[in-house]
Amino acid sequence: MSDYSLPKLEYDFSGLEPVISKELLDLHYNKHHANYVKALNEATAELKEVLPKKDLVRILQLEQSIAFNGGSHVNHSMYWENLSPVKEAGGKLPPAESPFYKQIVHDWGSFENMMKYINAQAGGLKGSGWVWLVYDKSIKHTSCMKTPNQETVEMLEPDKAPLLTIDVWEHAFYVDYKNAKADYMKNIWKVVNWKKVEERYNKAAH
């Protein structure tokens, strides 16, 4: 029995159209994410076998694989949760009187300002990686963060809580947008599930 598995999506493969096509979502979820989970399970299973043998070189190799594929599993799982069809929660901002809404306006001036800044950061990200909206518990402030490859927020900044992530690996958008990453970033906000983001904020801030 595998230790890790793909999370259940809360929408159909065509549910995020036209922002993300059925073809792209199927490929991203059933091929890319699934391959990361497969590799993660293989590495964790082998690690259990080699630990008693004290093969330090192999242990270190497997730990690198677990960090990469495990980070991908964590990041992708959150990415799917971030999204929702337009006809449901997609793109619908939280109530203006909510603590989360007030926090964003306090930190950024508006949701639009925040989105534009995150889009710019995504555009400037060289190679593969992720862009995040995070909450810094130490200073009670939200900010944008970039992580390379498959590293998670917690791996790099343990005091920061991830609220929202956007996958900016090429496989996340190329089928639909080719090399126009800016168009992908502009459109992805239409299917962001702000209700989920708000839930993470409420948990982190209180």
Disulfide bonds with the S-S distance in Angstrom:
none
